[in-house]
Amino acid sequence: MTTERLNVVRKSSSGRIDQKKKREWLRQHRHEYEGEWVVLDGNRLVGHGDDPRPLVAQARAEGVSTPFVEFIRDESKPFMGGWL
């Protein structure tokens, strides 16, 4: 029997993150960015595009310690998940 040691999970030093502003922004603007990644700082759009990595780098360069990243799926197209 092998015993692996898991990494220690520590509490975030940034404290509790308020998700209300992000959810409200997504509710209001989701339709504008379908098929793209968005990066938010609270209710401020940092950037959007096909690749989230440069957007996260941009957010961190602007001083955003915990950028929120989400892919906005086109809701008009059917989603197929699982095994075929």
Secondary structure, DSSP 8 states (H G I E B T S, - for coil): ------------TT-----HHHHHHHHHHGGGGTTEEEEEETTEEEEEES-HHHHHHHHHHTT-SS-EEEEE--TTS----S--
